[in-house]
Amino acid sequence: MRVAPAEPCVPGFLSAYPALAPRLPGAAVPWLRRCRDEAMERFAALGLPTSRDEDWKYTSVAAIARRAFRVAAAVDLSDELHAMVSRHAMVGTHRMVFVDGHFVPGLSQAMPLPAGAWVGSLAQALDTRAVDAEAFFAAADKATDGFAALNAAFWSDGAWMDLAAGVALEVPVHLLFVTTRSDLAVFPRNLIRVGAGASATVIEHHVGPEGVAYLGDTVTRIVLGRGARVAHTKLQQEGRKGFHVAAVAAEQGQDSSFVSHAFAFGGQLARAAIATRLGAEGCDARLSGLYVGSGRQHIDHHTCIDHASPRGTSRELYKGVLDEAARAVFNGRVIVRPDAQRSDALQSNRNLLLSEDAEVDTKPQLEIWADDVKCAHGATVGQLDADQLHYLRARGIGEGDARALLIRAFAADALAGIEHGPLRVRLESLLPGALPEAA
Protein backbone atom coordinates (compact mmCIF):
# COMPACT_ATOMS: atom_id res chain seq x y z
CA MET A 1 0.00 0.00 0.00
CA ARG A 2 1.36 3.40 -0.93
CA VAL A 3 0.02 6.69 0.36
CA ALA A 4 0.90 10.34 0.05
CA PRO A 5 4.57 11.35 0.49
CA ALA A 6 5.86 13.56 3.23
CA GLU A 7 5.25 17.28 3.25
CA PRO A 8 7.43 19.34 0.89
CA CYS A 9 10.64 20.70 2.28
CA VAL A 10 10.08 23.90 4.30
CA PRO A 11 12.58 26.58 5.36
CA GLY A 12 12.02 25.91 9.04
CA PHE A 13 9.72 24.50 11.68
CA LEU A 14 8.23 27.90 12.47
CA SER A 15 7.01 28.40 8.91
CA ALA A 16 5.80 24.78 8.65
CA TYR A 17 3.62 24.83 11.74
CA PRO A 18 0.61 26.94 10.56
CA ALA A 19 -0.04 24.64 7.60
CA LEU A 20 0.49 21.41 9.52
CA ALA A 21 -1.35 22.26 12.74
CA PRO A 22 -4.92 21.70 11.41
CA ARG A 23 -3.95 18.16 10.31
CA LEU A 24 -2.20 17.03 13.47
CA PRO A 25 -3.99 14.64 15.88
CA GLY A 26 -6.43 16.34 18.21
CA ALA A 27 -6.65 19.50 16.11
CA ALA A 28 -10.35 19.75 17.03
CA VAL A 29 -9.64 19.43 20.77
CA PRO A 30 -9.37 22.99 22.14
CA TRP A 31 -7.03 22.29 25.03
CA LEU A 32 -4.67 20.24 22.85
CA ARG A 33 -4.57 22.83 20.09
CA ARG A 34 -3.80 25.42 22.75
CA CYS A 35 -0.96 23.25 24.11
CA ARG A 36 0.52 22.89 20.63
CA ASP A 37 0.31 26.63 19.97
CA GLU A 38 1.95 27.41 23.31
CA ALA A 39 4.71 24.92 22.59
CA MET A 40 5.38 26.54 19.23
CA GLU A 41 5.59 29.92 20.93
CA ARG A 42 8.02 28.38 23.39
CA PHE A 43 10.16 27.07 20.53
CA ALA A 44 10.16 30.50 18.90
CA ALA A 45 11.52 31.92 22.16
CA LEU A 46 14.07 29.15 22.82
CA GLY A 47 15.23 28.10 19.36
CA LEU A 48 17.52 25.10 19.12
CA PRO A 49 20.07 24.79 21.94
CA THR A 50 23.62 26.04 21.45
CA SER A 51 26.91 25.57 23.27
CA ARG A 52 25.99 28.61 25.38
CA ASP A 53 23.37 26.44 27.09
CA GLU A 54 25.10 24.66 29.97
CA ASP A 55 23.36 21.32 29.32
CA TRP A 56 24.48 21.45 25.66
CA LYS A 57 28.00 22.77 26.25
CA TYR A 58 29.67 19.72 24.70
CA THR A 59 27.02 18.80 22.11
CA SER A 60 26.60 20.94 19.02
CA VAL A 61 23.35 20.61 17.04
CA ALA A 62 24.58 22.86 14.21
CA ALA A 63 24.32 19.94 11.77
CA ILE A 64 20.60 19.65 12.61
CA ALA A 65 20.01 23.39 12.37
CA ARG A 66 21.57 23.51 8.89
CA ARG A 67 19.12 20.99 7.39
CA ALA A 68 15.57 21.61 6.20
CA PHE A 69 13.61 18.65 7.52
CA ARG A 70 10.17 17.59 6.32
CA VAL A 71 7.43 16.41 8.68
CA ALA A 72 6.00 13.06 7.56
CA ALA A 73 2.29 13.30 6.75
CA ALA A 74 1.79 9.62 5.94
CA VAL A 75 3.47 6.24 5.58
CA ASP A 76 4.97 4.32 2.68
CA LEU A 77 4.61 0.58 3.38
CA SER A 78 7.33 -0.93 1.22
CA ASP A 79 8.76 -4.45 1.15
CA GLU A 80 11.94 -3.08 2.70
CA LEU A 81 9.90 -1.76 5.61
CA HIS A 82 8.33 -5.16 6.27
CA ALA A 83 11.80 -6.71 6.26
CA MET A 84 13.12 -4.09 8.70
CA VAL A 85 10.23 -4.67 11.12
CA SER A 86 10.70 -8.44 10.95
CA ARG A 87 14.40 -8.03 11.68
CA HIS A 88 13.83 -5.94 14.79
CA ALA A 89 10.63 -7.54 16.14
CA MET A 90 10.87 -9.34 19.48
CA VAL A 91 9.02 -12.58 20.09
CA GLY A 92 6.52 -12.73 22.92
CA THR A 93 5.80 -9.02 23.20
CA HIS A 94 2.82 -6.77 22.65
CA ARG A 95 4.33 -4.96 19.66
CA MET A 96 3.31 -1.52 18.44
CA VAL A 97 5.04 -0.32 15.27
CA PHE A 98 5.27 3.36 14.38
CA VAL A 99 6.56 4.24 10.91
CA ASP A 100 7.72 7.80 10.29
CA GLY A 101 5.87 8.81 13.43
CA HIS A 102 2.55 7.06 12.63
CA PHE A 103 1.05 3.91 14.14
CA VAL A 104 0.73 1.02 11.65
CA PRO A 105 -1.64 -1.71 12.96
CA GLY A 106 -0.80 -4.06 10.10
CA LEU A 107 2.82 -4.32 11.25
CA SER A 108 1.97 -4.54 14.94
CA GLN A 109 1.14 -7.57 17.05
CA ALA A 110 -1.44 -7.38 19.81
CA MET A 111 -1.25 -9.81 22.73
CA PRO A 112 -4.08 -10.47 25.22
CA LEU A 113 -4.12 -7.83 27.94
CA PRO A 114 -5.66 -8.17 31.41
CA ALA A 115 -8.75 -6.25 32.45
CA GLY A 116 -7.85 -2.73 33.45
CA ALA A 117 -5.01 -2.41 30.95
CA TRP A 118 -5.22 -0.27 27.82
CA VAL A 119 -2.34 0.03 25.36
CA GLY A 120 -2.80 1.73 22.03
CA SER A 121 -2.15 4.65 19.72
CA LEU A 122 -2.20 8.05 21.40
CA ALA A 123 -3.62 9.72 18.29
CA GLN A 124 -6.45 7.16 18.06
CA ALA A 125 -7.12 7.34 21.78
CA LEU A 126 -7.81 11.06 21.54
CA ASP A 127 -10.52 10.29 18.98
CA THR A 128 -12.05 7.15 20.48
CA ARG A 129 -11.56 7.32 24.26
CA ALA A 130 -12.15 9.86 26.96
CA VAL A 131 -8.43 10.21 27.53
CA ASP A 132 -7.47 12.20 30.60
CA ALA A 133 -4.17 13.39 29.16
CA GLU A 134 -4.37 17.16 29.49
CA ALA A 135 -2.05 17.16 32.52
CA PHE A 136 0.62 15.37 30.48
CA PHE A 137 0.54 17.99 27.75
CA ALA A 138 0.27 20.99 30.06
CA ALA A 139 3.94 20.55 30.89
CA ALA A 140 4.86 21.71 27.38
CA ASP A 141 5.20 25.32 28.48
CA LYS A 142 7.89 24.15 30.91
CA ALA A 143 10.06 22.77 28.11
CA THR A 144 13.66 23.61 28.89
CA ASP A 145 14.97 23.27 25.34
CA GLY A 146 13.76 23.68 21.80
CA PHE A 147 13.59 19.96 21.03
CA ALA A 148 11.09 19.34 23.83
CA ALA A 149 9.01 22.27 22.60
CA LEU A 150 9.12 20.99 19.01
CA ASN A 151 7.88 17.59 20.12
CA ALA A 152 4.99 19.12 22.05
CA ALA A 153 4.00 21.12 18.98
CA PHE A 154 4.48 18.56 16.19
CA TRP A 155 3.93 15.12 17.75
CA SER A 156 2.02 12.89 15.36
CA ASP A 157 1.50 9.71 17.37
CA GLY A 158 2.95 7.44 20.01
CA ALA A 159 1.84 5.00 22.66
CA TRP A 160 -0.82 5.66 25.26
CA MET A 161 -0.54 3.13 28.07
CA ASP A 162 -2.90 3.18 31.04
CA LEU A 163 -2.87 0.50 33.76
CA ALA A 164 -5.45 0.51 36.53
CA ALA A 165 -4.46 -0.11 40.13
CA GLY A 166 -3.15 -3.60 40.77
CA VAL A 167 -2.83 -4.63 37.12
CA ALA A 168 0.27 -6.71 36.37
CA LEU A 169 1.14 -6.58 32.68
CA GLU A 170 3.06 -9.83 32.25
CA VAL A 171 3.78 -9.34 28.55
CA PRO A 172 6.39 -6.66 27.72
CA VAL A 173 5.23 -3.83 25.48
CA HIS A 174 7.60 -3.33 22.54
CA LEU A 175 7.33 0.14 20.99
CA LEU A 176 9.20 -0.02 17.69
CA PHE A 177 9.81 3.34 16.00
CA VAL A 178 11.02 3.10 12.40
CA THR A 179 12.13 6.01 10.24
CA THR A 180 12.31 5.21 6.52
CA ARG A 181 13.23 8.28 4.47
CA SER A 182 15.88 10.94 4.16
CA ASP A 183 15.36 14.44 5.60
CA LEU A 184 12.27 13.48 7.61
CA ALA A 185 11.62 14.82 11.09
CA VAL A 186 9.49 12.54 13.26
CA PHE A 187 8.08 13.41 16.70
CA PRO A 188 6.82 10.38 18.66
CA ARG A 189 5.26 11.04 22.05
CA ASN A 190 4.56 8.29 24.59
CA LEU A 191 2.39 8.69 27.69
CA ILE A 192 2.50 5.90 30.27
CA ARG A 193 0.41 5.88 33.45
CA VAL A 194 0.74 2.97 35.89
CA GLY A 195 -1.70 2.83 38.78
CA ALA A 196 -1.06 1.91 42.41
CA GLY A 197 0.49 -1.52 42.74
CA ALA A 198 0.52 -2.09 38.97
CA SER A 199 3.57 -3.21 37.00
CA ALA A 200 4.83 -3.18 33.41
CA THR A 201 7.89 -3.70 31.22
CA VAL A 202 8.30 -1.32 28.27
CA ILE A 203 10.88 -1.57 25.48
CA GLU A 204 11.27 1.66 23.51
CA HIS A 205 13.19 0.82 20.33
CA HIS A 206 14.38 3.25 17.63
CA VAL A 207 15.74 2.12 14.24
CA GLY A 208 16.37 3.71 10.84
CA PRO A 209 18.06 3.19 7.48
CA GLU A 210 21.77 3.52 6.86
CA GLY A 211 23.19 6.20 4.61
CA VAL A 212 20.48 8.87 4.98
CA ALA A 213 20.02 11.76 7.39
CA TYR A 214 16.80 12.18 9.37
CA LEU A 215 15.71 13.51 12.77
CA GLY A 216 13.92 11.64 15.52
CA ASP A 217 12.69 13.80 18.42
CA THR A 218 10.95 11.64 21.03
CA VAL A 219 9.41 12.35 24.44
CA THR A 220 8.26 9.66 26.87
CA ARG A 221 6.48 10.54 30.11
CA ILE A 222 5.84 7.95 32.83
CA VAL A 223 3.74 8.35 35.98
CA LEU A 224 3.97 5.66 38.66
CA GLY A 225 1.33 5.34 41.35
CA ARG A 226 1.92 4.15 44.89
CA GLY A 227 3.83 0.88 44.90
CA ALA A 228 3.93 0.70 41.08
CA ARG A 229 6.76 -1.02 39.21
CA VAL A 230 8.01 -0.01 35.76
CA ALA A 231 11.03 -1.33 33.88
CA HIS A 232 11.78 0.84 30.84
CA THR A 233 14.46 -0.09 28.32
CA LYS A 234 15.49 2.37 25.60
CA LEU A 235 17.30 0.73 22.70
CA GLN A 236 18.70 3.17 20.14
CA GLN A 237 19.81 1.61 16.83
CA GLU A 238 19.42 4.56 14.46
CA GLY A 239 21.21 4.66 11.11
CA ARG A 240 24.73 6.04 11.26
CA LYS A 241 23.70 9.31 9.59
CA GLY A 242 20.53 9.78 11.64
CA PHE A 243 20.00 12.37 14.38
CA HIS A 244 18.33 11.18 17.57
CA VAL A 245 17.13 13.40 20.42
CA ALA A 246 15.01 11.82 23.13
CA ALA A 247 13.75 12.48 26.64
CA VAL A 248 12.34 10.08 29.23
CA ALA A 249 10.80 11.64 32.35
CA ALA A 250 9.30 9.65 35.23
CA GLU A 251 7.31 10.83 38.24
CA GLN A 252 7.32 8.33 41.11
CA GLY A 253 4.68 7.83 43.77
CA GLN A 254 5.21 6.44 47.24
CA ASP A 255 7.17 3.15 47.45
CA SER A 256 7.31 2.89 43.65
CA SER A 257 10.16 1.38 41.65
CA PHE A 258 11.48 2.73 38.36
CA VAL A 259 14.16 0.84 36.43
CA SER A 260 15.69 2.49 33.36
CA HIS A 261 18.10 0.81 30.94
CA ALA A 262 19.51 2.85 28.04
CA PHE A 263 21.49 1.29 25.18
CA ALA A 264 22.86 3.58 22.46
CA PHE A 265 24.55 2.08 19.41
CA GLY A 266 23.57 4.19 16.39
CA GLY A 267 23.20 7.71 15.06
CA GLN A 268 25.68 10.32 13.91
CA LEU A 269 24.48 12.48 16.81
CA ALA A 270 22.40 10.93 19.57
CA ARG A 271 21.29 12.49 22.82
CA ALA A 272 19.15 10.99 25.56
CA ALA A 273 17.87 12.86 28.61
CA ILE A 274 16.57 10.50 31.29
CA ALA A 275 15.12 11.84 34.52
CA THR A 276 13.07 10.62 37.44
CA ARG A 277 11.60 12.43 40.41
CA LEU A 278 11.25 10.50 43.63
CA GLY A 279 8.21 12.49 44.64
CA ALA A 280 7.09 10.55 47.72
CA GLU A 281 8.61 8.49 50.53
CA GLY A 282 10.30 5.17 49.92
CA CYS A 283 10.89 5.41 46.15
CA ASP A 284 13.54 3.31 44.41
CA ALA A 285 15.22 4.25 41.11
CA ARG A 286 17.76 2.17 39.16
CA LEU A 287 19.37 3.71 36.07
CA SER A 288 21.91 1.96 33.88
CA GLY A 289 23.22 2.44 30.38
CA LEU A 290 25.73 1.39 27.75
CA TYR A 291 26.84 3.57 24.83
CA VAL A 292 29.10 2.33 22.04
CA GLY A 293 30.58 4.68 19.44
CA SER A 294 33.04 4.57 16.55
CA GLY A 295 33.88 6.66 13.49
CA ARG A 296 32.83 10.21 14.29
CA GLN A 297 29.71 9.37 16.28
CA HIS A 298 28.66 11.73 19.06
CA ILE A 299 26.62 10.14 21.87
CA ASP A 300 25.31 12.20 24.78
CA HIS A 301 23.49 11.09 27.94
CA HIS A 302 22.11 13.50 30.51
CA THR A 303 20.46 11.97 33.56
CA CYS A 304 18.77 13.48 36.59
CA ILE A 305 17.61 11.68 39.73
CA ASP A 306 15.67 14.07 41.95
CA HIS A 307 15.32 12.89 45.56
CA ALA A 308 12.41 15.13 46.53
CA SER A 309 11.13 13.05 49.48
CA PRO A 310 12.60 11.04 52.38
CA ARG A 311 13.93 7.47 52.32
CA GLY A 312 14.56 7.31 48.60
CA THR A 313 17.16 4.98 47.10
CA SER A 314 18.88 5.38 43.73
CA ARG A 315 21.60 3.49 41.92
CA GLU A 316 23.14 4.57 38.61
CA LEU A 317 25.77 2.95 36.39
CA TYR A 318 26.58 4.09 32.85
CA LYS A 319 29.37 2.63 30.71
CA GLY A 320 30.86 3.77 27.42
CA VAL A 321 33.07 2.11 24.80
CA LEU A 322 34.54 4.52 22.23
CA ASP A 323 36.79 3.86 19.24
CA GLU A 324 38.32 5.91 16.39
CA ALA A 325 37.22 9.56 16.65
CA ALA A 326 33.96 8.94 18.53
CA ARG A 327 32.97 11.29 21.30
CA ALA A 328 30.66 10.79 24.26
CA VAL A 329 29.16 13.08 26.86
CA PHE A 330 27.83 11.93 30.21
CA ASN A 331 26.25 14.33 32.69
CA GLY A 332 24.66 12.58 35.66
CA ARG A 333 22.95 14.80 38.18
CA VAL A 334 21.63 13.64 41.56
CA ILE A 335 19.68 16.15 43.63
CA VAL A 336 18.83 15.57 47.30
CA ARG A 337 16.25 18.14 48.41
CA PRO A 338 16.19 19.61 51.96
CA ASP A 339 13.26 17.39 53.03
CA ALA A 340 14.72 14.22 51.49
CA GLN A 341 16.37 12.95 54.66
CA ARG A 342 17.74 9.37 54.76
CA SER A 343 18.26 9.33 51.01
CA ASP A 344 20.72 6.77 49.64
CA ALA A 345 22.29 7.53 46.23
CA LEU A 346 25.19 5.96 44.35
CA GLN A 347 26.31 7.00 40.86
CA SER A 348 29.11 5.75 38.59
CA ASN A 349 30.25 6.40 35.02
CA ARG A 350 33.00 4.25 33.47
CA ASN A 351 34.51 4.71 30.03
CA LEU A 352 36.82 2.65 27.86
CA LEU A 353 38.73 4.46 25.10
CA LEU A 354 40.13 2.24 22.35
CA SER A 355 42.00 4.90 20.36
CA GLU A 356 43.94 8.08 20.96
CA ASP A 357 41.32 10.14 19.11
CA ALA A 358 38.32 8.92 21.11
CA GLU A 359 37.07 11.38 23.73
CA VAL A 360 34.59 11.54 26.59
CA ASP A 361 33.38 14.45 28.69
CA THR A 362 32.03 13.06 31.95
CA LYS A 363 30.46 15.10 34.71
CA PRO A 364 28.87 13.27 37.64
CA GLN A 365 27.11 15.71 39.97
CA LEU A 366 25.77 15.53 43.51
CA GLU A 367 23.68 18.38 44.90
CA ILE A 368 22.91 17.62 48.53
CA TRP A 369 20.69 19.90 50.60
CA ALA A 370 19.92 17.45 53.40
CA ASP A 371 22.23 16.27 56.19
CA ASP A 372 21.08 12.71 56.98
CA VAL A 373 22.03 11.04 53.68
CA LYS A 374 24.39 8.46 52.18
CA CYS A 375 25.62 9.54 48.74
CA ALA A 376 28.62 8.86 46.51
CA HIS A 377 29.64 9.30 42.89
CA GLY A 378 32.59 8.66 40.61
CA ALA A 379 33.85 8.48 37.04
CA THR A 380 36.69 6.66 35.29
CA VAL A 381 38.24 6.94 31.83
CA GLY A 382 40.85 4.46 30.69
CA GLN A 383 42.19 2.03 28.12
CA LEU A 384 42.42 -1.73 27.97
CA ASP A 385 44.60 -3.11 30.75
CA ALA A 386 47.97 -4.18 29.33
CA ASP A 387 48.47 -6.78 32.08
CA GLN A 388 45.13 -8.40 31.33
CA LEU A 389 45.95 -8.47 27.63
CA HIS A 390 49.32 -10.08 28.40
CA TYR A 391 47.65 -12.66 30.67
CA LEU A 392 45.25 -13.76 27.93
CA ARG A 393 47.89 -13.79 25.19
CA ALA A 394 50.21 -15.86 27.38
CA ARG A 395 47.51 -18.52 27.41
CA GLY A 396 47.37 -18.85 23.66
CA ILE A 397 44.62 -16.32 22.88
CA GLY A 398 45.38 -14.12 19.87
CA GLU A 399 45.64 -10.36 20.36
CA GLY A 400 42.45 -9.60 18.45
CA ASP A 401 40.41 -12.17 20.37
CA ALA A 402 41.93 -11.06 23.67
CA ARG A 403 41.01 -7.44 23.03
CA ALA A 404 37.48 -8.42 22.00
CA LEU A 405 37.08 -10.56 25.12
CA LEU A 406 38.10 -7.72 27.43
CA ILE A 407 35.87 -5.20 25.64
CA ARG A 408 32.86 -7.45 25.87
CA ALA A 409 33.54 -8.25 29.52
CA PHE A 410 33.66 -4.52 30.28
CA ALA A 411 30.34 -3.93 28.53
CA ALA A 412 28.46 -7.06 29.55
CA ASP A 413 27.64 -6.10 33.13
CA ALA A 414 25.51 -3.26 31.79
CA LEU A 415 23.04 -6.07 30.98
CA ALA A 416 22.99 -7.36 34.54
CA GLY A 417 19.73 -5.63 35.42
CA ILE A 418 17.76 -6.90 32.41
CA GLU A 419 15.25 -9.32 33.90
CA HIS A 420 13.21 -10.10 30.79
CA GLY A 421 14.89 -13.12 29.19
CA PRO A 422 14.18 -12.51 25.47
CA LEU A 423 15.28 -8.88 25.73
CA ARG A 424 18.49 -9.89 27.44
CA VAL A 425 19.21 -12.46 24.72
CA ARG A 426 18.58 -9.82 22.04
CA LEU A 427 20.95 -7.35 23.67
CA GLU A 428 23.63 -9.98 24.13
CA SER A 429 23.35 -10.81 20.44
CA LEU A 430 23.83 -7.14 19.59
CA LEU A 431 27.01 -6.67 21.59
CA PRO A 432 29.46 -8.43 19.23
CA GLY A 433 28.19 -6.49 16.23
CA ALA A 434 27.82 -3.21 18.07
CA LEU A 435 31.18 -3.19 19.77
CA PRO A 436 34.20 -2.14 17.68
CA GLU A 437 36.11 -5.05 16.18
CA ALA A 438 39.39 -5.61 17.94
CA ALA A 439 42.44 -4.90 15.83
PyMOL commands that set and color helices and strands:
alter all, ss='L'
color gray80, all
select helices_A, chain A and resi 13-23+30-46+54-56+62-65+79-88+105-107+122-128+134-142+146-154+386-393+399-415+421-434
alter helices_A, ss='H'
color red, helices_A
select strands_A, chain A and resi 70-71+94-99+102-103+117-121+159-163+173-178+184-186+189-194+199-207+215-224+229-237+243-252+257-264+269-278+284-293+298-307+313-322+327-336+344-353+359-368+374-382
alter strands_A, ss='S'
color yellow, strands_A
deselect
rebuild
show_as cartoon
